[in-house]
Amino acid sequence: MKFYILVRPYYYTTTLNPMVSHKMYCPWTHEPLLFDTVEDAKKHLKSQGITTQLSPQKFSQDGDYHLSHGEYSQPDYCIRKCRSKGGE
């Protein structure tokens, strides 16, 4: 069983071209990051400075966060289970 991290940004409904919820991707290969365990996903979030735990598998960034145009809150990072047999 594989796990991924869902990034959920928060924008006002009237914002032009808001960012939508998406899987966390590798910046070099642009492939979704997949993890073998929830603990591995938590370690990755911690390495990115995302350590404020909002619920058992929902996290937020630490420190100051500067909102972009149309954004009303910082994004949440949710650890989710992959549903298909291939892991994606």
C-alpha positions, 0 to 999 in steps of 0.5 A, a space after each residue: 500500500 502506498 501513500 501520497 501527500 495532498 496539497 490543499 490551497 485556500 483561495 477566494 472563489 472570485 480569484 482568477 486562476 486559483 491553484 487547485 488541490 494536487 498531489 505533492 510532486 518531485 520538483 525534478 521529475 514532476 512525478 507524484 511523491 509516493 511513500 511506503 508508510 505514513 511515517 515516511 510521508 511524515 518524515 518528508 513533511 518534517 524535512 520541508 518544515 511542515 510540522 504543525 499537526 492539525 489532525 492525525 494525518 493533516 499538517 500545516 507549515 510552521 513560521 510565517 507564511 506570506 499569502 499570494 494574491 487571492 489566497 485567504 489561508 496557508 495550504 494544508 498537507 494531508 497524507 492519503 492512501 492510494 486507491 489503485 493497485 499500481 500505487 497512483 
